[in-house]
Amino acid sequence: MTAPARSLPPILKNIKFPVIGSPLFIISNPKLLIAQCKAGVVGAMPALNARPAAQLDEWLAEITESLAKHDRAHPESPAAPFAINQIVHKSNDRLEHDMQVCAKYKVPIVITSLGAREDVNQGVHRWGGVVLHDVINNLFAHKAIEKGADGLIPVAAGAGGHASVKSPFAMVAEIREWFGGPLALSGAISSGGAILAAQAMGADFAYIGSAFIATEEARAVEGYKQMITQSDSDDIVYSNFYTGIHGNYLKGSIRNAGMDPDNLPQSDPSKMNFASGEGASATKAWKDIWGCGQGIGAIREVMPAAALVARFKREYAEAKARICAS
């Protein structure tokens, strides 16, 4: 089979460094997103991080105004576009409201999770935006594109938060056999060399989350950030106990909550709840138990987001030079 021609929509073609920051539930905020975009990578944030719902309008106003101001002051190095994540799950009672706010600000990139819906994709397209949908296997990738998503985010083994057990090599190869559009690979990517490797295997972008938790701008408690800098892949456990969907978590946070990370029970996926009420189970779980990917062995200090991106760029250039010289 001949692989399809590769193409990117205009909004993604002009990104100078091939990284999309993943939207971190609870942790991402305008401060982190703006810092990421100014550093030249796509900054992202879940719509549900704005609580109450009215705060989303305020945050998007802050983001668009800050990035426009940056672009006016630095026309030679404009900010990368930003993305907002929408949880497309039946329990998310804010989806319609949040989509209307995104339409008001013409959000350039919308990342959809936990469900693919044609009406959501069409809504984003009406204001000129691009939809990237995260998937855990090739079957869901096909369904997402059939329903109108523009690009895919294969969430491979080792990714923070909700993740699959699939090898990134297998996922990218299977998807690239039939899909030539935007592809952002997720899964334990926390160095410039790993970003280059993602491109080498066929992805357009690396999708990075856990490394940005240990930044000064992230809305994570200090203990969370420090635990990341002091841990490695052996300190990560894969479980569906907390949200009903399998994901990766820091064992230390589970022990701190009085549980044994090596003996967690199985959960019922039907109990997953992203409702906006104060008692929403997903919010409570993610606040008390710290999600994290396996790539944290490369994160050894808390730093500004711009410094982390600068480190990625340096490592990326070094890795490329090393490969080209061999």
VMD Tcl script that draws the C-alpha trace (Angstrom):
set ca {
  {0.00 0.00 0.00}
  {1.26 3.48 -0.91}
  {1.28 5.85 2.03}
  {-0.90 8.95 1.55}
  {0.72 12.31 0.86}
  {1.58 14.25 3.99}
  {-0.08 17.62 4.60}
  {-0.68 20.14 7.38}
  {-3.33 22.86 7.64}
  {-1.90 26.41 7.53}
  {-2.29 27.02 11.27}
  {0.03 24.07 11.99}
  {2.54 24.73 9.19}
  {3.98 27.83 10.82}
  {4.85 26.28 14.19}
  {8.61 26.73 14.44}
  {9.35 23.92 16.89}
  {7.45 20.61 16.62}
  {5.88 20.45 20.10}
  {2.31 20.67 21.34}
  {1.93 21.00 25.08}
  {-0.78 18.65 26.24}
  {-3.72 20.13 28.19}
  {-3.15 19.19 31.82}
  {-6.34 18.70 33.85}
  {-6.35 21.14 36.80}
  {-2.69 22.09 36.19}
  {-2.75 24.04 32.90}
  {-3.71 27.70 33.21}
  {-3.37 30.85 31.09}
  {0.03 31.64 32.60}
  {1.53 28.30 31.48}
  {-0.23 28.32 28.12}
  {0.96 31.85 27.30}
  {4.53 30.98 28.32}
  {4.49 27.92 26.07}
  {3.18 29.85 23.07}
  {5.68 32.68 23.54}
  {8.47 30.07 23.64}
  {7.37 28.78 20.24}
  {5.36 25.65 21.07}
  {1.61 25.16 21.10}
  {0.23 25.84 24.56}
  {-2.93 24.02 25.57}
  {-5.45 24.01 28.39}
  {-8.65 22.06 29.16}
  {-11.79 24.19 29.02}
  {-12.88 22.48 32.24}
  {-9.93 23.98 34.13}
  {-11.87 27.25 34.16}
  {-14.21 26.98 37.13}
  {-16.81 28.41 37.31}
  {-17.70 28.19 33.63}
  {-17.79 31.99 33.26}
  {-14.05 32.06 33.93}
  {-13.35 30.50 30.52}
  {-14.35 33.74 28.79}
  {-12.02 35.72 31.05}
  {-9.15 33.31 30.44}
  {-9.55 33.30 26.66}
  {-9.64 37.10 26.66}
  {-6.39 37.13 28.66}
  {-4.75 34.57 26.36}
  {-5.70 36.23 23.07}
  {-4.77 39.72 24.30}
  {-1.42 38.59 25.74}
  {-0.41 36.71 22.60}
  {-1.48 39.57 20.33}
  {0.57 41.98 22.44}
  {3.59 39.66 22.18}
  {3.23 39.44 18.40}
  {3.10 43.22 18.06}
  {6.25 43.58 20.16}
  {8.09 40.69 18.50}
  {7.04 40.47 14.84}
  {10.22 38.51 14.10}
  {9.22 35.70 16.50}
  {5.44 35.51 16.84}
  {3.86 33.22 19.40}
  {2.73 29.74 18.41}
  {-1.05 29.17 18.22}
  {-2.86 27.88 21.29}
  {-5.26 25.01 21.84}
  {-8.25 24.36 24.09}
  {-9.19 20.81 25.08}
  {-12.83 19.74 25.11}
  {-13.92 16.58 26.91}
  {-16.50 15.17 24.48}
  {-18.10 12.83 26.99}
  {-21.78 12.56 27.83}
  {-21.13 13.57 31.44}
  {-19.58 16.93 30.46}
  {-22.56 19.24 30.93}
  {-20.49 22.29 29.99}
  {-19.56 21.27 26.46}
  {-22.14 23.42 24.64}
  {-21.33 26.49 26.75}
  {-17.58 26.05 26.40}
  {-17.82 25.57 22.64}
  {-19.76 28.83 22.34}
  {-17.00 30.66 24.23}
  {-14.35 29.07 21.99}
  {-16.32 30.21 18.95}
  {-16.38 33.78 20.33}
  {-12.57 33.85 20.45}
  {-12.06 31.70 17.32}
  {-9.77 29.29 19.17}
  {-7.26 28.14 16.51}
  {-6.85 24.52 17.71}
  {-9.36 22.38 19.60}
  {-8.20 19.08 21.09}
  {-11.05 16.64 21.66}
  {-10.96 13.72 24.09}
  {-13.15 10.82 25.22}
  {-15.49 10.86 22.26}
  {-15.57 12.05 18.64}
  {-18.60 14.07 17.52}
  {-19.33 15.43 14.06}
  {-21.23 18.45 15.40}
  {-18.27 19.50 17.56}
  {-15.84 19.17 14.65}
  {-18.17 21.08 12.32}
  {-18.53 23.84 14.90}
  {-14.76 24.31 15.09}
  {-14.48 24.33 11.30}
  {-17.14 27.04 11.04}
  {-14.89 29.52 12.83}
  {-11.77 28.36 10.96}
  {-10.27 26.19 13.67}
  {-8.52 22.84 13.49}
  {-9.53 19.73 15.46}
  {-7.00 17.23 16.82}
  {-8.46 14.13 18.48}
  {-6.56 11.94 20.93}
  {-6.80 8.18 20.41}
  {-5.47 5.01 22.00}
  {-5.59 2.71 18.98}
  {-5.97 2.58 15.20}
  {-9.70 1.76 15.37}
  {-10.49 4.96 17.26}
  {-8.18 6.87 14.91}
  {-10.32 5.78 11.93}
  {-13.52 6.76 13.74}
  {-12.16 10.21 14.63}
  {-11.23 11.03 11.03}
  {-14.52 9.62 9.73}
  {-16.34 12.07 12.02}
  {-14.37 15.05 10.74}
  {-11.30 15.50 12.92}
  {-8.40 17.13 11.08}
  {-5.58 15.41 12.94}
  {-4.76 12.73 15.48}
  {-2.92 12.45 18.77}
  {-1.88 8.81 19.29}
  {-1.52 8.44 23.05}
  {1.02 5.63 23.36}
  {2.27 3.61 26.32}
  {3.95 5.68 28.99}
  {1.93 8.85 28.48}
  {0.77 10.76 31.53}
  {-2.88 10.71 32.48}
  {-5.15 8.57 30.31}
  {-2.97 6.40 28.08}
  {-2.93 3.23 26.03}
  {-0.62 0.22 26.23}
  {0.38 0.44 22.56}
  {3.95 0.99 21.42}
  {4.44 4.38 19.76}
  {6.21 2.64 16.87}
  {3.17 0.45 16.25}
  {0.64 3.27 16.57}
  {2.41 5.68 14.23}
  {3.13 2.98 11.63}
  {-0.49 1.79 11.60}
  {-1.95 5.29 11.34}
  {0.53 6.53 8.73}
  {-0.43 3.60 6.51}
  {-3.70 5.38 5.71}
  {-3.54 8.93 7.16}
  {-1.31 11.75 5.93}
  {-2.69 14.58 8.05}
  {-1.45 16.12 11.31}
  {-0.08 13.62 13.83}
  {1.15 14.52 17.32}
  {2.68 11.60 19.22}
  {2.24 11.31 22.98}
  {4.04 8.97 25.35}
  {6.99 9.56 27.70}
  {8.50 12.35 25.57}
  {10.58 14.66 27.75}
  {13.76 15.47 25.84}
  {14.82 17.01 22.57}
  {16.10 13.66 21.37}
  {12.68 12.09 21.97}
  {11.03 14.91 20.02}
  {13.32 14.18 17.06}
  {12.59 10.46 17.40}
  {8.85 11.14 17.20}
  {9.41 12.95 13.91}
  {11.71 10.22 12.63}
  {9.04 7.57 13.08}
  {6.45 9.64 11.21}
  {4.83 12.11 13.60}
  {4.65 15.82 12.82}
  {4.77 16.89 16.47}
  {5.63 15.61 19.91}
  {2.81 15.97 22.43}
  {4.32 16.70 25.83}
  {2.58 17.03 29.19}
  {4.32 15.68 32.29}
  {7.51 17.69 31.77}
  {5.49 20.91 31.91}
  {4.02 20.01 35.32}
  {7.46 20.71 36.79}
  {7.48 24.32 35.57}
  {7.11 27.48 37.60}
  {3.94 28.49 35.77}
  {2.07 25.19 36.24}
  {-0.82 25.19 38.70}
  {0.47 22.18 40.63}
  {1.35 22.07 44.31}
  {5.06 22.18 45.08}
  {5.06 18.60 46.36}
  {3.76 17.38 42.99}
  {6.50 19.21 41.10}
  {9.22 17.99 43.42}
  {8.00 14.38 43.26}
  {8.35 14.50 39.46}
  {11.96 15.72 39.70}
  {12.78 12.94 42.18}
  {11.07 10.05 40.34}
  {11.54 7.87 37.28}
  {9.53 5.34 35.30}
  {9.64 2.77 38.13}
  {7.60 5.22 40.21}
  {4.65 5.19 37.78}
  {1.62 2.89 38.04}
  {-0.99 2.22 35.33}
  {-4.53 1.98 36.73}
  {-8.19 2.72 35.95}
  {-9.18 2.97 39.62}
  {-9.45 6.76 39.80}
  {-11.41 7.83 36.72}
  {-12.66 4.61 35.14}
  {-10.12 4.87 32.31}
  {-6.59 3.51 32.52}
  {-3.93 6.11 33.10}
  {-0.47 6.60 34.58}
  {0.02 8.00 38.08}
  {2.81 8.74 40.55}
  {3.03 5.92 43.09}
  {4.19 8.36 45.75}
  {0.94 10.33 45.60}
  {-1.06 7.12 45.96}
  {0.93 6.14 49.04}
  {0.40 9.63 50.45}
  {-3.35 9.05 50.05}
  {-3.07 5.90 52.19}
  {-3.33 3.33 49.39}
  {-1.03 0.65 48.02}
  {-0.14 1.50 44.38}
  {0.77 -2.11 43.70}
  {-2.64 -3.43 44.78}
  {-5.27 -1.09 43.37}
  {-8.70 -2.52 42.52}
  {-10.26 -2.26 39.07}
  {-12.83 0.46 38.44}
  {-16.08 0.57 36.47}
  {-15.62 2.76 33.34}
  {-19.33 3.67 33.43}
  {-18.72 5.64 36.63}
  {-16.53 8.18 34.82}
  {-17.92 11.67 35.44}
  {-16.84 15.05 34.07}
  {-19.87 16.97 35.34}
  {-19.21 20.54 36.46}
  {-20.57 20.18 39.99}
  {-18.30 20.66 42.98}
  {-18.41 16.95 43.78}
  {-17.33 15.81 40.34}
  {-15.42 12.58 40.84}
  {-12.87 13.13 38.07}
  {-11.79 16.47 39.49}
  {-11.38 15.05 42.97}
  {-9.40 12.07 41.74}
  {-6.99 14.14 39.68}
  {-6.50 16.64 42.49}
  {-5.59 14.07 45.11}
  {-3.79 11.53 42.91}
  {-1.09 12.90 40.64}
  {-1.07 11.83 37.00}
  {2.32 11.54 35.33}
  {4.00 9.81 32.41}
  {7.01 7.51 32.34}
  {9.37 10.05 30.78}
  {10.05 11.94 34.00}
  {13.52 10.50 34.46}
  {14.70 13.34 32.22}
  {13.11 16.00 34.48}
  {15.39 16.83 37.38}
  {14.51 20.41 38.31}
  {11.62 22.84 38.33}
  {12.17 25.68 35.86}
  {10.26 28.27 33.83}
  {8.42 26.87 30.81}
  {10.58 28.98 28.48}
  {13.73 27.43 29.94}
  {12.32 23.93 29.47}
  {11.49 24.65 25.82}
  {14.98 26.14 25.33}
  {16.43 22.91 26.74}
  {14.29 20.86 24.34}
  {15.51 22.95 21.40}
  {19.15 22.55 22.39}
  {18.83 18.78 22.87}
  {16.91 18.49 19.60}
  {19.69 20.26 17.67}
  {22.35 18.14 19.36}
  {20.49 14.91 18.58}
  {20.00 15.90 14.94}
  {23.69 16.80 14.58}
  {24.71 13.51 16.18}
  {22.52 11.47 13.82}
  {23.61 13.40 10.74}
  {27.27 12.94 11.66}
  {27.04 9.17 12.06}
}
mol new
graphics top color blue
foreach p $ca { graphics top sphere $p radius 0.5 }
foreach p [lrange $ca 0 end-1] q [lrange $ca 1 end] { graphics top cylinder $p $q radius 0.2 }
display resetview
